[in-house]
Amino acid sequence: MRRFSLVGLMLILASPQASAQLGGMGGMGGGMARPQPGARGMMGNMLAEGFGGPVGVERTVQVEMADGEKIAGKIYLNAVGISGSAGQYQVEASFVKLIRFASAAKDAEKDGDDEAKEPAKDAIFTTTGREIRGKIARMNWLLAIDCGTLSLDASKMRSMTFVPLPEPGREKPKLGEGGEAAGSDLKATPISGEGVTVLRVAGTNIRRLAASRPAGDRWATVELREPFTGQVMPVVAPGVAACQIGRHVYAYGAAADRWDVAEIPASVQAMLSVRPGLVTVQAGDHYLRFDPAAGKWSDADLTTLLTRGERPAKPDHAGEKTR
């Protein structure tokens, strides 16, 4: 009787229903609460490995709801399922970079223009550069937040942005470099805009900023001219992101997928402006403009332009416009 009971228990644990309850083999969508320590969580992972299923990972994410609310937290995932034109995909959680949801909620407060901007299909952007469009299997995803947990209403989610996983041998994303920065208390939260995602960073000894395009396969980084302690919150607009730290202004252009840095004289007060596709700085008599297509700053001395600039060339023929 004891042998029969042991065999029966093994068969029950090996069944798909039991393994799903134990947290080892997620179904479509793969969203679930993080397994509790102990035999249940350990057995779930053992079953997942034994049957070839992906072992779940914890990811830090920022969720944007249909009403514009943004919530940061951690979620435990195995894989995200999406039904595309080529078939059914199961994207492992470690490869997910961004999820965009087609709006399933009809918010009465939204106007028609806002609704028209919602994508017609769900989409998953991966760290390998792949974009998969289709219908995502929406599960009851449980998000761990600073004051407890939140059971997300998938029908009201607009996007879910994933913070990059740490490189092998590192405990945190590579936002700092050297000694203290590599193991510091840095906390990164993704901020998403149209065509660009940038990291908001808080902590001590911040040395680097990072941004990316949704469909890109890498994060472009820039070294800070001086280490900074506190919170760096870049301003995001369609295709661009920028922030001022001390005497330096850092700007990222999604089209060029690169950063550039402009230095402001210490005695000059700067005014930063971030608009769709354009970043400008008014600093005294200087007007700095960041071109996202080139990913570079240009500087115009307004006084020199008006007093000692080159005169326009005269037309060769009457009525002909200057080239």
C-alpha positions in Angstrom: 0.0 0.0 0.0 2.8 2.4 0.8 4.5 1.7 -2.6 1.1 2.2 -4.4 0.6 5.6 -2.6 4.1 6.8 -3.6 3.6 5.9 -7.3 0.2 7.6 -7.2 1.7 10.8 -5.8 4.4 10.8 -8.5 1.8 10.5 -11.2 -0.3 13.3 -9.7 2.7 15.6 -9.5 3.7 14.9 -13.1 0.3 15.8 -14.5 0.0 19.2 -16.3 -2.7 20.4 -13.9 -0.5 19.7 -10.8 2.6 21.2 -12.4 0.7 24.4 -13.3 -0.6 24.7 -9.7 2.9 24.3 -8.4 4.1 27.2 -10.5 6.6 25.3 -12.7 4.9 25.2 -16.1 2.9 28.3 -16.9 0.2 28.2 -19.5 -0.3 30.7 -22.3 0.8 34.1 -21.1 2.9 32.5 -18.3 1.9 35.2 -15.8 1.7 34.0 -12.2 2.6 35.0 -8.7 6.1 34.4 -7.6 6.3 30.9 -6.0 6.6 30.8 -2.2 9.9 29.3 -0.8 9.7 25.7 0.1 8.8 22.4 -1.4 6.0 23.7 -3.7 8.2 26.2 -5.5 11.2 23.8 -5.7 9.0 21.0 -7.0 7.5 23.3 -9.6 10.9 24.2 -11.0 12.1 20.6 -10.9 9.1 19.6 -13.0 9.6 22.4 -15.4 13.2 21.4 -16.0 12.4 17.7 -16.2 9.7 18.2 -18.9 11.6 20.8 -20.9 9.5 23.8 -19.9 11.1 27.2 -19.2 11.9 28.1 -15.6 10.2 31.3 -14.5 12.2 34.4 -13.9 11.5 37.6 -11.9 11.4 40.8 -14.0 11.2 44.4 -13.0 8.6 46.2 -15.2 6.7 49.4 -15.6 3.0 48.9 -16.6 1.1 51.7 -18.3 -2.7 51.5 -18.0 -5.2 52.6 -20.6 -5.9 55.8 -18.5 -2.2 56.8 -18.5 -1.4 55.6 -15.0 2.1 54.0 -14.7 2.9 51.4 -12.1 6.3 50.0 -11.4 6.9 46.6 -9.7 8.1 43.0 -10.2 6.4 40.2 -11.9 7.2 36.5 -12.1 7.0 35.0 -15.6 7.7 31.8 -17.5 6.8 32.8 -21.0 4.4 35.1 -22.8 2.1 33.5 -25.4 1.0 35.3 -28.5 -1.0 34.0 -31.5 0.6 35.5 -34.6 0.1 35.1 -38.4 2.8 32.3 -38.5 1.4 30.4 -35.5 1.5 30.3 -31.8 4.6 31.8 -30.1 5.9 31.2 -26.6 8.4 34.0 -25.9 10.6 33.2 -22.8 10.4 36.0 -20.2 14.2 36.6 -20.3 13.9 37.7 -24.0 10.9 40.1 -23.5 11.7 43.8 -23.8 8.3 45.4 -24.3 4.7 44.4 -24.6 2.1 46.6 -26.2 -1.6 45.7 -25.8 -4.3 46.6 -28.2 -6.9 48.6 -26.3 -9.7 46.3 -25.2 -11.2 48.8 -22.8 -13.5 51.6 -24.1 -12.8 54.5 -21.9 -15.6 57.0 -22.2 -13.4 59.9 -21.2 -11.1 59.3 -24.2 -11.7 61.2 -27.4 -11.7 59.7 -30.8 -8.2 60.7 -31.7 -6.7 59.0 -28.7 -8.5 55.8 -29.5 -7.3 55.9 -33.1 -3.7 55.8 -31.8 -4.1 52.5 -30.1 -2.5 49.6 -32.1 -4.8 47.2 -33.9 -2.9 44.2 -32.6 -0.9 43.3 -29.5 2.8 43.2 -30.0 5.9 41.7 -28.3 9.3 43.3 -28.8 12.2 41.0 -27.9 15.8 41.7 -26.9 16.9 39.9 -30.1 15.2 42.6 -32.3 12.1 40.6 -33.2 8.7 42.2 -33.3 5.8 39.7 -33.1 2.2 41.0 -33.6 -1.0 39.1 -32.9 -3.2 38.4 -29.9 -1.6 37.9 -26.5 -3.1 35.4 -24.1 -4.1 37.7 -21.3 -3.6 36.1 -17.9 -4.3 37.5 -14.4 -0.8 38.8 -13.9 0.2 39.5 -10.3 2.5 42.5 -9.8 4.6 42.9 -6.7 4.6 46.6 -5.7 6.2 48.6 -2.9 3.1 48.3 -0.6 1.9 44.8 -1.5 0.6 43.2 -4.7 -1.6 44.2 -7.6 -3.7 41.8 -9.7 -3.5 43.5 -13.1 -6.6 43.9 -15.2 -5.1 42.8 -18.6 -8.0 44.3 -20.5 -7.0 47.8 -19.3 -3.2 47.5 -19.9 -1.6 49.6 -22.6 2.0 48.5 -22.3 4.5 46.6 -20.1 8.2 47.7 -20.3 10.9 45.4 -19.0 14.1 46.6 -17.3 17.1 44.8 -18.8 18.3 41.7 -17.1 21.7 41.8 -15.4 24.7 40.6 -17.4 26.2 37.2 -16.2 28.1 37.7 -13.0 26.4 41.0 -12.2 23.6 41.5 -9.7 22.0 44.6 -11.4 21.7 46.1 -14.8 24.9 47.7 -16.1 24.1 51.3 -15.2 27.2 52.0 -13.3 30.8 51.2 -13.8 33.6 50.3 -11.4 33.8 49.6 -7.7 31.0 51.3 -5.8 28.7 51.9 -8.8 28.6 48.3 -9.9 27.2 47.1 -6.6 25.4 50.3 -5.4 21.8 50.9 -4.5 20.8 52.0 -8.1 17.2 51.6 -9.0 16.1 51.8 -12.6 12.5 52.3 -13.9 11.7 52.4 -17.6 9.9 55.4 -19.0 8.2 54.8 -22.3 7.2 57.3 -25.0 6.4 57.0 -28.7 9.4 55.3 -30.3 11.7 55.6 -27.3 12.2 54.1 -23.8 14.6 55.6 -21.3 15.6 54.6 -17.8 14.8 56.8 -14.8 17.7 56.1 -12.3 17.8 56.8 -8.6 20.6 56.1 -6.1 24.2 57.0 -5.3 27.1 57.4 -7.6 25.1 57.3 -10.9 27.6 57.1 -13.8 25.5 56.1 -16.8 22.2 56.6 -18.6 20.5 54.2 -20.9 17.8 54.4 -23.6 16.5 52.2 -26.4 14.1 51.9 -29.3 11.1 49.5 -28.8 12.1 47.4 -31.8 15.9 47.7 -31.1 18.1 44.9 -29.9 20.3 46.9 -27.6 20.3 49.7 -25.0 22.4 52.8 -26.0 24.3 54.2 -23.0 26.2 57.4 -22.2 28.7 58.1 -19.5 28.0 61.0 -17.2 30.6 63.7 -17.2 30.4 63.7 -13.4 29.0 61.1 -11.1 25.6 62.1 -9.7 23.7 61.1 -6.5 19.9 61.5 -6.4 17.3 60.9 -9.1 17.7 61.3 -12.8 14.4 61.6 -14.6 14.8 62.3 -18.3 12.0 64.1 -20.2 10.5 62.0 -23.0 8.9 63.1 -26.2 8.2 61.2 -29.5 11.6 60.0 -30.8 13.7 61.8 -28.2 14.7 61.9 -24.5 16.8 64.4 -22.6 17.9 65.6 -19.2 20.1 68.2 -17.6 22.6 67.2 -14.9 24.6 70.1 -13.6 26.3 71.9 -16.5 25.7 69.1 -19.0 22.6 68.2 -21.1 22.3 64.6 -22.3 20.0 63.9 -25.3 19.1 60.6 -27.0 17.7 60.3 -30.5 15.8 57.1 -31.4 16.4 57.6 -35.2 20.2 57.5 -34.7 20.0 55.3 -31.6 22.7 57.3 -29.9 23.3 59.9 -27.1 25.2 63.2 -27.3 26.3 65.6 -24.6 26.3 69.4 -24.6 28.2 71.5 -22.0 26.7 74.7 -20.6 29.0 77.4 -19.1 28.8 77.5 -15.4 27.8 81.2 -15.3 25.0 80.8 -17.8 21.4 79.8 -17.0 20.1 77.2 -19.4 16.5 76.5 -20.5 15.8 73.0 -21.7 12.9 72.3 -24.1 11.9 68.8 -25.2 9.4 68.5 -28.0 8.5 65.8 -30.5 11.6 65.1 -32.6 13.5 68.1 -31.2 15.5 69.0 -28.1 16.7 72.6 -27.7 18.6 74.6 -25.0 18.7 78.4 -24.7 21.9 79.3 -22.8 22.6 83.0 -22.9 23.5 84.0 -26.4 23.8 80.4 -27.5 21.0 78.3 -29.0 21.8 74.5 -28.9 19.7 72.1 -31.0 19.8 68.3 -30.9 19.0 66.5 -34.1 17.7 63.0 -33.4 18.3 61.8 -37.0 22.0 62.5 -36.6 22.2 62.1 -32.8 24.3 65.2 -32.4 24.1 68.7 -30.9 24.7 71.9 -32.9 25.5 75.3 -31.4 24.6 78.7 -32.8 26.0 81.9 -31.4 23.1 84.3 -31.9 25.2 87.4 -31.3 27.8 86.4 -33.8 25.1 85.3 -36.2 23.5 88.8 -36.2 26.7 90.9 -36.1 29.5 89.1 -37.8 27.8 86.3 -39.8 28.3 85.9 -43.5 26.1 88.1 -45.7 23.6 86.3 -48.0 24.9 85.8 -51.5 23.4 88.0 -54.1 21.3 86.4 -56.8 23.0 85.9 -60.2 19.9 87.1 -62.1 17.1 89.4 -61.2 14.2 87.6 -59.7 16.2 84.4 -59.0 16.1 83.2 -55.4 19.3 82.7 -53.4 20.3 79.1 -53.1 
